[in-house]
Amino acid sequence: MDIIGEFFIELIFRRIIVGVFGFYTLLAFYKLTNNQKGADWLNEAAAHEGEEFGKGCLISIVGLISFTSLFMLIGYVVMLITN
């Protein structure tokens, strides 16, 4: 049971929330600002481990911020509709 719970936590939080929200938010930001170098940096494999760790941290932080912002926006819209 513990492995199943850990699997779903890893799948939901790490892969979906942080990975999808973080990666695609950064990719959209780079595309909107016409920063081709940033978009290429996001898609390419890093030359060494330190750079890959930094990229992962950036994606994680942006993912958590965008995920939280999305639900705050949804909550705010629901509050406006119900009042």
N, CA, C and O atoms as a printed pandas DataFrame, in Angstrom:
     atom_number atom_name residue_name chain_id  residue_number  x_coord  y_coord  z_coord
0              1         N          MET        A               1    0.823   -1.194    0.000
1              2        CA          MET        A               1    0.000    0.000    0.000
2              3         C          MET        A               1    0.867    1.257    0.000
3              4         O          MET        A               1    0.502    2.275   -0.588
4              5         N          ASP        A               2    2.008    1.174    0.662
5              6        CA          ASP        A               2    2.885    2.331    0.747
6              7         C          ASP        A               2    3.494    2.665   -0.614
7              8         O          ASP        A               2    3.664    3.837   -0.949
8              9         N          ILE        A               3    3.821    1.642   -1.391
9             10        CA          ILE        A               3    4.402    1.867   -2.713
10            11         C          ILE        A               3    3.366    2.486   -3.650
11            12         O          ILE        A               3    3.703    3.340   -4.471
12            13         N          ILE        A               4    2.119    2.063   -3.533
13            14        CA          ILE        A               4    1.065    2.605   -4.388
14            15         C          ILE        A               4    0.837    4.082   -4.070
15            16         O          ILE        A               4    0.701    4.898   -4.981
16            17         N          GLY        A               5    0.794    4.427   -2.791
17            18        CA          GLY        A               5    0.623    5.820   -2.401
18            19         C          GLY        A               5    1.778    6.680   -2.855
19            20         O          GLY        A               5    1.578    7.799   -3.330
20            21         N          GLU        A               6    2.989    6.164   -2.712
21            22        CA          GLU        A               6    4.168    6.900   -3.156
22            23         C          GLU        A               6    4.167    7.082   -4.671
23            24         O          GLU        A               6    4.581    8.126   -5.176
24            25         N          PHE        A               7    3.704    6.068   -5.391
25            26        CA          PHE        A               7    3.622    6.149   -6.850
26            27         C          PHE        A               7    2.668    7.257   -7.282
27            28         O          PHE        A               7    3.001    8.054   -8.158
28            29         N          PHE        A               8    1.483    7.312   -6.673
29            30        CA          PHE        A               8    0.513    8.337   -7.050
30            31         C          PHE        A               8    0.962    9.734   -6.648
31            32         O          PHE        A               8    0.711   10.697   -7.373
32            33         N          ILE        A               9    1.618    9.855   -5.508
33            34        CA          ILE        A               9    2.156   11.159   -5.115
34            35         C          ILE        A               9    3.216   11.601   -6.114
35            36         O          ILE        A               9    3.236   12.759   -6.534
36            37         N          GLU        A              10    4.089   10.688   -6.490
37            38        CA          GLU        A              10    5.124   11.010   -7.480
38            39         C          GLU        A              10    4.495   11.379   -8.815
39            40         O          GLU        A              10    4.910   12.348   -9.451
40            41         N          LEU        A              11    3.505   10.618   -9.240
41            42        CA          LEU        A              11    2.859   10.865  -10.523
42            43         C          LEU        A              11    2.123   12.194  -10.526
43            44         O          LEU        A              11    2.286   12.995  -11.446
44            45         N          ILE        A              12    1.324   12.429   -9.512
45            46        CA          ILE        A              12    0.498   13.634   -9.503
46            47         C          ILE        A              12    1.333   14.871   -9.253
47            48         O          ILE        A              12    1.286   15.810  -10.047
48            49         N          PHE        A              13    2.090   14.899   -8.182
49            50        CA          PHE        A              13    2.771   16.125   -7.816
50            51         C          PHE        A              13    4.026   16.381   -8.635
51            52         O          PHE        A              13    4.233   17.495   -9.115
52            53         N          ARG        A              14    4.842   15.394   -8.797
53            54        CA          ARG        A              14    6.118   15.624   -9.473
54            55         C          ARG        A              14    5.962   15.714  -10.982
55            56         O          ARG        A              14    6.503   16.621  -11.614
56            57         N          ARG        A              15    5.237   14.791  -11.550
57            58        CA          ARG        A              15    5.149   14.735  -13.012
58            59         C          ARG        A              15    4.121   15.709  -13.575
59            60         O          ARG        A              15    4.428   16.484  -14.480
60            61         N          ILE        A              16    2.906   15.672  -13.042
61            62        CA          ILE        A              16    1.839   16.478  -13.629
62            63         C          ILE        A              16    1.944   17.930  -13.208
63            64         O          ILE        A              16    2.037   18.819  -14.053
64            65         N          ILE        A              17    1.930   18.177  -11.898
65            66        CA          ILE        A              17    1.904   19.559  -11.422
66            67         C          ILE        A              17    3.201   20.273  -11.739
67            68         O          ILE        A              17    3.198   21.316  -12.393
68            69         N          VAL        A              18    4.298   19.721  -11.281
69            70        CA          VAL        A              18    5.573   20.415  -11.442
70            71         C          VAL        A              18    6.087   20.301  -12.867
71            72         O          VAL        A              18    6.512   21.299  -13.448
72            73         N          GLY        A              19    6.057   19.123  -13.430
73            74        CA          GLY        A              19    6.598   18.937  -14.767
74            75         C          GLY        A              19    5.800   19.636  -15.849
75            76         O          GLY        A              19    6.349   20.420  -16.623
76            77         N          VAL        A              20    4.517   19.359  -15.907
77            78        CA          VAL        A              20    3.685   19.917  -16.969
78            79         C          VAL        A              20    3.499   21.412  -16.790
79            80         O          VAL        A              20    3.739   22.185  -17.718
80            81         N          PHE        A              21    3.068   21.832  -15.587
81            82        CA          PHE        A              21    2.846   23.255  -15.374
82            83         C          PHE        A              21    4.154   24.034  -15.500
83            84         O          PHE        A              21    4.173   25.097  -16.121
84            85         N          GLY        A              22    5.231   23.536  -14.933
85            86        CA          GLY        A              22    6.498   24.258  -14.981
86            87         C          GLY        A              22    7.093   24.326  -16.370
87            88         O          GLY        A              22    7.468   25.402  -16.836
88            89         N          PHE        A              23    7.184   23.193  -17.031
89            90        CA          PHE        A              23    7.801   23.142  -18.351
90            91         C          PHE        A              23    7.017   23.974  -19.355
91            92         O          PHE        A              23    7.591   24.799  -20.067
92            93         N          TYR        A              24    5.707   23.759  -19.413
93            94        CA          TYR        A              24    4.916   24.459  -20.425
94            95         C          TYR        A              24    4.708   25.928  -20.098
95            96         O          TYR        A              24    4.536   26.736  -21.011
96            97         N          THR        A              25    4.719   26.298  -18.821
97            98        CA          THR        A              25    4.655   27.720  -18.483
98            99         C          THR        A              25    5.928   28.418  -18.935
99           100         O          THR        A              25    5.867   29.496  -19.527
100          101         N          LEU        A              26    7.076   27.816  -18.664
101          102        CA          LEU        A              26    8.337   28.404  -19.123
102          103         C          LEU        A              26    8.417   28.443  -20.643
103          104         O          LEU        A              26    8.867   29.433  -21.219
104          105         N          LEU        A              27    7.984   27.380  -21.285
105          106        CA          LEU        A              27    8.011   27.340  -22.744
106          107         C          LEU        A              27    7.103   28.423  -23.329
107          108         O          LEU        A              27    7.482   29.099  -24.285
108          109         N          ALA        A              28    5.910   28.590  -22.761
109          110        CA          ALA        A              28    5.003   29.640  -23.235
110          111         C          ALA        A              28    5.598   31.023  -22.981
111          112         O          ALA        A              28    5.471   31.915  -23.820
112          113         N          PHE        A              29    6.242   31.207  -21.836
113          114        CA          PHE        A              29    6.865   32.491  -21.534
114          115         C          PHE        A              29    7.968   32.802  -22.535
115          116         O          PHE        A              29    8.062   33.924  -23.033
116          117         N          TYR        A              30    8.795   31.820  -22.825
117          118        CA          TYR        A              30    9.877   32.035  -23.790
118          119         C          TYR        A              30    9.328   32.304  -25.193
119          120         O          TYR        A              30    9.885   33.120  -25.927
120          121         N          LYS        A              31    8.246   31.631  -25.568
121          122        CA          LYS        A              31    7.654   31.858  -26.890
122          123         C          LYS        A              31    7.009   33.237  -26.972
123          124         O          LYS        A              31    7.144   33.924  -27.985
124          125         N          LEU        A              32    6.302   33.653  -25.902
125          126        CA          LEU        A              32    5.647   34.965  -25.901
126          127         C          LEU        A              32    6.646   36.111  -25.926
127          128         O          LEU        A              32    6.394   37.147  -26.541
128          129         N          THR        A              33    7.784   35.927  -25.256
129          130        CA          THR        A              33    8.800   36.983  -25.239
130          131         C          THR        A              33    9.754   36.869  -26.414
131          132         O          THR        A              33   10.702   37.646  -26.525
132          133         N          ASN        A              34    9.508   35.893  -27.300
133          134        CA          ASN        A              34   10.337   35.675  -28.487
134          135         C          ASN        A              34   11.793   35.420  -28.111
135          136         O          ASN        A              34   12.708   35.917  -28.767
136          137         N          ASN        A              35   11.999   34.647  -27.056
137          138        CA          ASN        A              35   13.327   34.282  -26.574
138          139         C          ASN        A              35   13.645   32.871  -27.071
139          140         O          ASN        A              35   13.430   31.891  -26.357
140          141         N          GLN        A              36   14.148   32.778  -28.279
141          142        CA          GLN        A              36   14.433   31.470  -28.877
142          143         C          GLN        A              36   15.560   30.748  -28.142
143          144         O          GLN        A              36   15.557   29.521  -28.054
144          145         N          LYS        A              37   16.513   31.497  -27.620
145          146        CA          LYS        A              37   17.621   30.891  -26.882
146          147         C          LYS        A              37   17.107   30.198  -25.617
147          148         O          LYS        A              37   17.568   29.108  -25.277
148          149         N          GLY        A              38   16.154   30.825  -24.922
149          150        CA          GLY        A              38   15.568   30.220  -23.728
150          151         C          GLY        A              38   14.772   28.975  -24.055
151          152         O          GLY        A              38   14.841   27.989  -23.320
152          153         N          ALA        A              39   14.018   28.997  -25.139
153          154        CA          ALA        A              39   13.242   27.833  -25.546
154          155         C          ALA        A              39   14.163   26.684  -25.952
155          156         O          ALA        A              39   13.884   25.525  -25.642
156          157         N          ASP        A              40   15.245   26.995  -26.635
157          158        CA          ASP        A              40   16.214   25.951  -26.998
158          159         C          ASP        A              40   16.891   25.382  -25.759
159          160         O          ASP        A              40   17.114   24.175  -25.673
160          161         N          TRP        A              41   17.221   26.247  -24.794
161          162        CA          TRP        A              41   17.856   25.804  -23.550
162          163         C          TRP        A              41   16.936   24.877  -22.782
163          164         O          TRP        A              41   17.393   23.911  -22.172
164          165         N          LEU        A              42   15.648   25.162  -22.806
165          166        CA          LEU        A              42   14.684   24.345  -22.085
166          167         C          LEU        A              42   14.534   22.966  -22.714
167          168         O          LEU        A              42   14.319   21.985  -22.002
168          169         N          ASN        A              43   14.640   22.875  -24.021
169          170        CA          ASN        A              43   14.437   21.606  -24.718
170          171         C          ASN        A              43   15.684   20.738  -24.830
171          172         O          ASN        A              43   15.564   19.522  -24.978
172          173         N          GLU        A              44   16.871   21.321  -24.766
173          174        CA          GLU        A              44   18.087   20.537  -24.969
174          175         C          GLU        A              44   18.559   19.879  -23.678
175          176         O          GLU        A              44   18.229   20.319  -22.576
176          177         N          ALA        A              45   19.332   18.825  -23.840
177          178        CA          ALA        A              45   19.925   18.143  -22.693
178          179         C          ALA        A              45   21.121   18.949  -22.197
179          180         O          ALA        A              45   21.862   19.533  -22.987
180          181         N          ALA        A              46   21.295   18.971  -20.889
181          182        CA          ALA        A              46   22.378   19.760  -20.300
182          183         C          ALA        A              46   23.725   19.068  -20.494
183          184         O          ALA        A              46   23.809   17.845  -20.601
184          185         N          ALA        A              47   24.769   19.882  -20.537
185          186        CA          ALA        A              47   26.117   19.353  -20.735
186          187         C          ALA        A              47   26.639   18.673  -19.478
187          188         O          ALA        A              47   27.339   17.664  -19.566
188          189         N          HIS        A              48   26.306   19.211  -18.308
189          190        CA          HIS        A              48   26.767   18.591  -17.066
190          191         C          HIS        A              48   25.666   18.631  -16.016
191          192         O          HIS        A              48   24.646   19.300  -16.183
192          193         N          GLU        A              49   25.893   17.909  -14.942
193          194        CA          GLU        A              49   24.875   17.662  -13.932
194          195         C          GLU        A              49   24.400   18.923  -13.217
195          196         O          GLU        A              49   23.220   19.029  -12.881
196          197         N          GLY        A              50   25.278   19.863  -12.984
197          198        CA          GLY        A              50   24.909   21.089  -12.283
198          199         C          GLY        A              50   23.903   21.913  -13.059
199          200         O          GLY        A              50   22.967   22.467  -12.483
200          201         N          GLU        A              51   24.094   21.992  -14.356
201          202        CA          GLU        A              51   23.163   22.742  -15.198
202          203         C          GLU        A              51   21.800   22.053  -15.249
203          204         O          GLU        A              51   20.763   22.717  -15.237
204          205         N          GLU        A              52   21.804   20.742  -15.306
205          206        CA          GLU        A              52   20.546   19.994  -15.325
206          207         C          GLU        A              52   19.795   20.165  -14.008
207          208         O          GLU        A              52   18.568   20.263  -14.003
208          209         N          PHE        A              53   20.521   20.202  -12.894
209          210        CA          PHE        A              53   19.902   20.421  -11.594
210          211         C          PHE        A              53   19.289   21.817  -11.520
211          212         O          PHE        A              53   18.184   21.982  -11.003
212          213         N          GLY        A              54   19.993   22.813  -12.029
213          214        CA          GLY        A              54   19.468   24.178  -12.047
214          215         C          GLY        A              54   18.224   24.300  -12.902
215          216         O          GLY        A              54   17.274   24.990  -12.531
216          217         N          LYS        A              55   18.225   23.633  -14.043
217          218        CA          LYS        A              55   17.053   23.653  -14.920
218          219         C          LYS        A              55   15.866   22.980  -14.230
219          220         O          LYS        A              55   14.738   23.465  -14.317
220          221         N          GLY        A              56   16.120   21.872  -13.551
221          222        CA          GLY        A              56   15.056   21.176  -12.830
222          223         C          GLY        A              56   14.483   22.013  -11.695
223          224         O          GLY        A              56   13.274   22.018  -11.468
224          225         N          CYS        A              57   15.350   22.715  -10.988
225          226        CA          CYS        A              57   14.879   23.594   -9.909
226          227         C          CYS        A              57   14.033   24.725  -10.468
227          228         O          CYS        A              57   12.992   25.050   -9.896
228          229         N          LEU        A              58   14.444   25.319  -11.551
229          230        CA          LEU        A              58   13.684   26.402  -12.168
230          231         C          LEU        A              58   12.314   25.911  -12.629
231          232         O          LEU        A              58   11.304   26.577  -12.399
232          233         N          ILE        A              59   12.278   24.767  -13.267
233          234        CA          ILE        A              59   11.009   24.199  -13.727
234          235         C          ILE        A              59   10.110   23.886  -12.541
235          236         O          ILE        A              59    8.902   24.117  -12.609
236          237         N          SER        A              60   10.670   23.367  -11.462
237          238        CA          SER        A              60    9.872   23.035  -10.278
238          239         C          SER        A              60    9.288   24.271   -9.628
239          240         O          SER        A              60    8.111   24.284   -9.268
240          241         N          ILE        A              61   10.084   25.301   -9.472
241          242        CA          ILE        A              61    9.606   26.531   -8.834
242          243         C          ILE        A              61    8.521   27.185   -9.684
243          244         O          ILE        A              61    7.485   27.594   -9.159
244          245         N          VAL        A              62    8.748   27.285  -10.973
245          246        CA          VAL        A              62    7.752   27.891  -11.866
246          247         C          VAL        A              62    6.485   27.036  -11.895
247          248         O          VAL        A              62    5.381   27.578  -11.949
248          249         N          GLY        A              63    6.624   25.728  -11.861
249          250        CA          GLY        A              63    5.466   24.843  -11.849
250          251         C          GLY        A              63    4.614   25.014  -10.610
251          252         O          GLY        A              63    3.388   25.069  -10.700
252          253         N          LEU        A              64    5.251   25.098   -9.457
253          254        CA          LEU        A              64    4.493   25.293   -8.228
254          255         C          LEU        A              64    3.823   26.662   -8.199
255          256         O          LEU        A              64    2.685   26.782   -7.747
256          257         N          ILE        A              65    4.508   27.683   -8.670
257          258        CA          ILE        A              65    3.923   29.025   -8.700
258          259         C          ILE        A              65    2.743   29.090   -9.671
259          260         O          ILE        A              65    1.705   29.661   -9.339
260          261         N          SER        A              66    2.889   28.516  -10.858
261          262        CA          SER        A              66    1.801   28.574  -11.839
262          263         C          SER        A              66    0.615   27.718  -11.408
263          264         O          SER        A              66   -0.533   28.101  -11.636
264          265         N          PHE        A              67    0.867   26.574  -10.794
265          266        CA          PHE        A              67   -0.217   25.718  -10.313
266          267         C          PHE        A              67   -0.996   26.414   -9.205
267          268         O          PHE        A              67   -2.227   26.400   -9.201
268          269         N          THR        A              68   -0.278   27.021   -8.270
269          270        CA          THR        A              68   -0.921   27.749   -7.176
270          271         C          THR        A              68   -1.690   28.954   -7.715
271          272         O          THR        A              68   -2.804   29.228   -7.270
272          273         N          SER        A              69   -1.114   29.661   -8.650
273          274        CA          SER        A              69   -1.784   30.823   -9.240
274          275         C          SER        A              69   -3.061   30.433   -9.974
275          276         O          SER        A              69   -4.060   31.150   -9.919
276          277         N          LEU        A              70   -3.024   29.306  -10.654
277          278        CA          LEU        A              70   -4.210   28.837  -11.366
278          279         C          LEU        A              70   -5.353   28.583  -10.396
279          280         O          LEU        A              70   -6.479   29.016  -10.640
280          281         N          PHE        A              71   -5.078   27.888   -9.300
281          282        CA          PHE        A              71   -6.149   27.600   -8.356
282          283         C          PHE        A              71   -6.582   28.828   -7.575
283          284         O          PHE        A              71   -7.743   28.917   -7.175
284          285         N          MET        A              72   -5.692   29.769   -7.348
285          286        CA          MET        A              72   -6.098   31.031   -6.732
286          287         C          MET        A              72   -7.010   31.805   -7.677
287          288         O          MET        A              72   -7.993   32.402   -7.237
288          289         N          LEU        A              73   -6.698   31.802   -8.959
289          290        CA          LEU        A              73   -7.532   32.471   -9.956
290          291         C          LEU        A              73   -8.903   31.814  -10.049
291          292         O          LEU        A              73   -9.917   32.508  -10.122
292          293         N          ILE        A              74   -8.946   30.492  -10.046
293          294        CA          ILE        A              74  -10.226   29.774  -10.078
294          295         C          ILE        A              74  -11.041   30.095   -8.832
295          296         O          ILE        A              74  -12.245   30.334   -8.922
296          297         N          GLY        A              75  -10.396   30.102   -7.674
297          298        CA          GLY        A              75  -11.098   30.446   -6.440
298          299         C          GLY        A              75  -11.623   31.863   -6.445
299          300         O          GLY        A              75  -12.729   32.116   -5.966
300          301         N          TYR        A              76  -10.855   32.786   -6.976
301          302        CA          TYR        A              76  -11.276   34.178   -7.058
302          303         C          TYR        A              76  -12.469   34.340   -7.997
303          304         O          TYR        A              76  -13.404   35.077   -7.687
304          305         N          VAL        A              77  -12.442   33.668   -9.123
305          306        CA          VAL        A              77  -13.555   33.738  -10.074
306          307         C          VAL        A              77  -14.810   33.129   -9.465
307          308         O          VAL        A              77  -15.902   33.673   -9.629
308          309         N          VAL        A              78  -14.669   32.015   -8.769
309          310        CA          VAL        A              78  -15.827   31.393   -8.108
310          311         C          VAL        A              78  -16.375   32.328   -7.040
311          312         O          VAL        A              78  -17.592   32.451   -6.901
312          313         N          MET        A              79  -15.508   32.986   -6.286
313          314        CA          MET        A              79  -15.948   33.934   -5.267
314          315         C          MET        A              79  -16.704   35.097   -5.902
315          316         O          MET        A              79  -17.727   35.535   -5.375
316          317         N          LEU        A              80  -16.208   35.597   -7.028
317          318        CA          LEU        A              80  -16.897   36.692   -7.709
318          319         C          LEU        A              80  -18.253   36.270   -8.241
319          320         O          LEU        A              80  -19.207   37.048   -8.204
320          321         N          ILE        A              81  -18.345   35.066   -8.728
321          322        CA          ILE        A              81  -19.606   34.577   -9.277
322          323         C          ILE        A              81  -20.636   34.365   -8.185
323          324         O          ILE        A              81  -21.803   34.712   -8.364
324          325         N          THR        A              82  -20.227   33.804   -7.060
325          326        CA          THR        A              82  -21.176   33.487   -5.991
326          327         C          THR        A              82  -21.593   34.704   -5.192
327          328         O          THR        A              82  -22.644   34.662   -4.554
328          329         N          ASN        A              83  -20.838   35.775   -5.190
329          330        CA          ASN        A              83  -21.222   36.971   -4.417
330          331         C          ASN        A              83  -21.953   37.909   -5.246
331          332         O          ASN        A              83  -22.356   38.970   -4.770
